[in-house]
Amino acid sequence: MKDTNIEISIIKDWNIEEIIDLYREGGWWKEEWDPDEIKPLISGSFLFAVAINKKNRAVGMGRVISDGSSDGYVQDLVVRSDYRGTGLGRRILKTLVAESRKRGLSWIGLIAEPGTSKFYEKEGFSIMDDHIPMVLRYYDD
């Protein structure tokens, strides 16, 4: 088990390369993307949490997107592979949920990656019967 002395902080700015590395860990980063988009992604999120180790490096993250009034969506929850299994993902999620509620959100949802629904169910999330997540597909000309 890795160091459990990890701090979870809500941030508005962080080292871009560390965040990109975490997006790579999640399998979400495409090399053609512009790294300069990370700063506005962080600052534009309702909440952006990082898990920080003793070396002041981000080893996990998650964020909430929201109008700041009623609803919020958890996104991009990931923990570096060498820190998985330590409860860190759960701590990040609990921090995001608690801070969202503290700031007045009454509805918090997410779209779980395949194979992760049990993790979220243990934290009080449930499958929304009769709802289907959808995404707009677009293509460059």
C-alpha positions in Angstrom: 0.0 0.0 0.0 1.2 3.5 -0.9 1.6 6.4 1.5 -1.8 7.2 3.1 -0.7 10.7 4.1 -2.4 12.2 1.0 -4.2 15.5 1.1 -7.3 16.2 -1.0 -7.5 19.8 -2.0 -10.0 21.8 -4.1 -7.9 23.8 -6.5 -8.3 26.4 -9.3 -4.8 25.8 -10.8 -2.3 23.0 -10.9 0.7 21.7 -12.9 -0.6 21.0 -16.4 1.7 18.0 -17.0 0.6 16.3 -13.8 -3.1 16.7 -14.8 -2.4 15.4 -18.3 -0.6 12.4 -16.8 -3.7 11.7 -14.7 -5.9 12.0 -17.9 -3.6 9.5 -19.5 -4.0 7.1 -16.5 -7.7 7.3 -17.1 -7.3 6.6 -20.8 -8.9 9.9 -21.7 -6.1 12.0 -23.1 -5.6 12.3 -26.8 -2.1 13.4 -27.8 -3.5 15.8 -30.4 -5.3 17.8 -27.7 -3.8 21.2 -26.7 -2.3 21.1 -23.2 -3.1 24.8 -22.9 -6.8 23.8 -22.5 -6.1 22.2 -19.1 -5.9 25.5 -17.2 -9.4 26.7 -18.3 -10.7 23.1 -17.8 -9.6 23.4 -14.1 -10.6 27.0 -13.5 -14.0 26.5 -15.3 -15.0 23.5 -13.2 -17.4 24.1 -10.4 -15.0 22.0 -8.3 -11.6 20.4 -9.1 -10.0 18.2 -6.5 -6.5 16.8 -6.5 -5.0 14.2 -4.2 -1.5 15.4 -3.3 1.3 13.2 -2.0 4.2 14.3 0.3 6.2 15.4 -2.7 3.4 17.8 -3.6 2.5 15.8 -6.7 -1.0 15.1 -7.9 -1.7 11.4 -7.7 -5.5 11.5 -8.2 -8.2 13.9 -9.3 -11.8 14.5 -9.9 -14.1 17.3 -10.8 -17.7 18.5 -10.7 -19.3 20.5 -13.4 -22.3 22.5 -12.4 -24.4 25.7 -12.8 -23.6 26.3 -9.1 -27.2 26.4 -8.2 -28.8 23.0 -8.2 -27.3 20.1 -10.2 -23.7 18.8 -10.5 -22.0 16.1 -12.4 -18.9 14.2 -11.2 -16.4 13.8 -14.0 -12.8 12.6 -14.6 -12.3 10.7 -11.3 -9.0 8.9 -11.6 -6.2 7.7 -9.3 -2.7 7.0 -10.5 -2.3 3.2 -10.8 0.3 2.9 -8.1 -2.1 4.5 -5.6 -5.2 2.4 -6.5 -6.6 0.2 -3.9 -5.8 2.6 -1.1 -9.2 4.2 -0.8 -8.0 7.4 -2.5 -10.7 7.4 -5.2 -13.3 7.1 -2.5 -11.8 10.0 -0.6 -11.7 12.2 -3.7 -15.4 11.4 -4.4 -16.4 12.0 -0.8 -14.6 15.4 -0.9 -16.4 16.4 -4.1 -19.8 15.3 -2.9 -19.4 17.0 0.5 -18.2 20.3 -1.0 -20.9 20.2 -3.6 -23.6 19.8 -0.9 -21.9 22.5 1.2 -22.2 24.9 -1.8 -25.9 24.2 -2.2 -26.1 21.5 -4.9 -29.1 19.2 -4.3 -28.6 16.7 -7.2 -25.3 15.1 -8.0 -25.0 12.6 -10.9 -22.3 10.9 -13.0 -21.8 8.5 -15.9 -19.8 5.6 -14.6 -17.1 3.9 -16.8 -17.9 0.3 -17.6 -17.1 -1.9 -14.7 -17.1 0.9 -12.1 -20.7 1.1 -11.0 -20.2 -1.0 -7.9 -17.6 1.5 -6.7 -20.2 4.4 -7.0 -23.1 2.4 -5.6 -21.1 1.8 -2.4 -21.0 5.6 -2.1 -24.8 6.1 -2.5 -25.1 6.5 -6.2 -27.6 4.4 -8.1 -28.5 3.5 -11.6 -31.2 5.8 -13.0 -33.7 3.3 -14.4 -35.2 4.3 -17.8 -32.5 6.9 -18.4 -29.9 6.5 -21.2 -26.7 8.6 -21.3 -26.2 10.1 -24.7 -23.5 12.1 -26.4 -23.5 14.4 -29.5 -21.3 12.9 -32.2 -19.7 15.4 -34.6 -17.3 15.1 -37.4 -14.8 17.4 -38.9 -15.4 18.2 -42.6 
